[in-house]
Amino acid sequence: MKKKKQKFILLVLLLMVAFPIFANSEIGISASLNSNTIWTGTDYYDERSTSNLIGYSLTIPYQYNFNGRISLRTELSYVTKNYTEDTYQNYDNSTTYEYHYNSYVEFPVMGHL
């Protein structure tokens, strides 16, 4: 019986410490779509064109509030920025299509005063 009481008291103490930590926290989820434009020169190709593809962003923001004025915020983001490139080469009249898929993981840390 004594061990059960000690475990119960330990559990209550842990919850008393944990709840203020979670009470000062904010967490969420954010998603968005993006469309990118890229410009390239025509150095050695007769004609080059690019077109944009749809990309997306998925973010999980987290903010911990120390008090009413000071907080620490971080965001874990996965971002894609995509485009296609069509190149028309003059010497053999062929066309090359390239698809570029760029993915990034971002983790900024910000302080708010």
Secondary structure, DSSP 8 states (H G I E B T S, - for coil): -HHHHHHHHHHHHHHHHHHHHHHTEEE--EEEEEE-------SS-SEEEEEE-EEEEEEEEEEEESSSS-EEEEEEEEEEEEEEEEEEETTTTEEEEEEEEEEEEE--EEEE-
